[in-house]
Amino acid sequence: MAVKIKLKRLGKIRSPHYRIIVADARTRRDGRAIEEIGLYHPVQNPSLIQVDSERAQHWLSVGAQPTEPVLAILKLTGDWQKFKGEPAPAPLLQPEPKADKRALFEAAAKDTADEPKGEAITPKAKKADKAEKKAEDAEAAAPAESTEA
């Protein structure tokens, strides 16, 4: 039986996620797998690549053939070089750890605690003020019309 190490596609239409699986070469792309040995999430920045190195080495040693995309992934992780006895590549980029949302919220709450809690800084215009402003605008417009005639 020919065994391949290939990608099994999961996820939505434009949000693919893959599992690195070991399966019979005759099975469908998303068909039954003998074993899952890793994850590949290409949409994240940088891409998430996790491979169980021990299991990958086992399957390569017993003759499993990786597909081209899996071969590229194994070369990035260094498992292919380890199998061939070559020097390891540079380590993969790791995503920055996300900040704790609770800590961010507490910091923002402390910053806003010092602000005044009373009235607004600029008072709202009252109806009487609006009426006076309309009257002033009307007076300013009236002399301009009389000079034109």
Sequence and secondary structure as in RCSB ss.txt:
>XXXX:A:sequence
MAVKIKLKRLGKIRSPHYRIIVADARTRRDGRAIEEIGLYHPVQNPSLIQVDSERAQHWLSVGAQPTEPVLAILK
LTGDWQKFKGEPAPAPLLQPEPKADKRALFEAAAKDTADEPKGEAITPKAKKADKAEKKAEDAEAAAPAESTEA
>XXXX:A:secstr
  EEEEEEEEEETTEEEEEEEEEETTS TTS  SEEEEEEETTSSS EEEE HHHHHHHHHTT EE HHHHHHHH
HHTHHHHHHT               HHHHHHHHHHHHHTS  SS SS    HHHHHHHHHHHHHHHHHHHHHH 
